[in-house]
Amino acid sequence: MTPTAPIQPTKLNSLQISLLRLFERGMSDEDTLEIRELVVAHMSKKLLAEVERVNEERGYAAADIEAMLNDPS
């Protein structure tokens, strides 16, 4: 495994700034959890779409994925 370069800090984008402003006003634990769940669901959807795209691009079948998951290396 090759070492990766450290992540360099960047400026906040407009979404990050909006979220910080949203949380600045204070919210209940329930609201915070609900927002986290929404973000996780959104990112999961994007990840699954990318996985499907790669599977189609590379022609992977379910058996190929199972073999990769069970590879002892």
C-alpha positions as a printed NumPy array, in Angstrom:
array([[  0.   ,   0.   ,   0.   ],
       [  1.381,   3.378,  -0.917],
       [  1.207,   6.221,   1.586],
       [ -1.195,   8.994,   0.73 ],
       [ -0.441,  12.669,   0.937],
       [ -2.038,  14.526,   3.834],
       [ -5.253,  16.323,   2.993],
       [ -4.662,  20.025,   2.625],
       [ -7.23 ,  22.356,   4.162],
       [ -9.405,  24.216,   1.701],
       [-11.869,  27.042,   1.933],
       [-15.398,  26.146,   2.924],
       [-17.848,  25.905,   0.053],
       [-21.254,  27.569,   0.107],
       [-23.033,  24.432,   1.335],
       [-20.639,  24.034,   4.255],
       [-21.112,  27.67 ,   5.225],
       [-24.904,  27.302,   5.01 ],
       [-24.804,  24.237,   7.252],
       [-22.638,  26.021,   9.797],
       [-25.092,  28.914,   9.864],
       [-27.977,  26.499,  10.255],
       [-26.385,  24.795,  13.241],
       [-25.34 ,  28.125,  14.731],
       [-28.952,  28.918,  15.611],
       [-29.19 ,  25.816,  17.763],
       [-31.426,  22.848,  17.196],
       [-32.746,  19.902,  19.081],
       [-30.917,  16.604,  19.136],
       [-33.828,  15.175,  17.154],
       [-33.408,  17.788,  14.393],
       [-29.664,  17.218,  14.314],
       [-30.137,  13.467,  13.96 ],
       [-32.711,  13.949,  11.209],
       [-30.326,  16.167,   9.219],
       [-27.505,  13.66 ,   9.649],
       [-29.773,  10.889,   8.386],
       [-30.708,  12.982,   5.348],
       [-27.054,  13.641,   4.516],
       [-26.116,   9.972,   4.969],
       [-29.04 ,   8.86 ,   2.774],
       [-28.008,  11.358,   0.08 ],
       [-24.357,  10.276,   0.123],
       [-25.346,   6.582,   0.151],
       [-27.498,   7.11 ,  -2.935],
       [-24.594,   8.779,  -4.741],
       [-22.181,   6.008,  -3.698],
       [-24.517,   3.257,  -4.893],
       [-24.952,   5.019,  -8.238],
       [-21.167,   5.202,  -8.623],
       [-20.758,   1.524,  -7.709],
       [-23.396,   0.577, -10.287],
       [-21.661,   2.703, -12.914],
       [-18.299,   1.05 , -12.242],
       [-19.855,  -2.427, -12.228],
       [-21.442,  -1.78 , -15.619],
       [-18.275,  -0.172, -17.008],
       [-16.113,  -3.124, -15.942],
       [-18.699,  -5.789, -16.61 ],
       [-18.742,  -7.166, -13.073],
       [-21.328,  -9.813, -12.221],
       [-22.561, -10.714,  -8.746],
       [-20.164, -13.687,  -8.686],
       [-17.2  , -11.364,  -9.388],
       [-18.127,  -9.091,  -6.495],
       [-18.625, -12.056,  -4.154],
       [-15.177, -13.372,  -5.132],
       [-13.599,  -9.958,  -4.42 ],
       [-15.304,  -9.772,  -1.023],
       [-14.082, -13.256,  -0.089],
       [-10.517, -12.825,  -1.407],
       [ -8.205, -13.41 ,   1.594],
       [ -5.65 , -10.844,   0.447]])
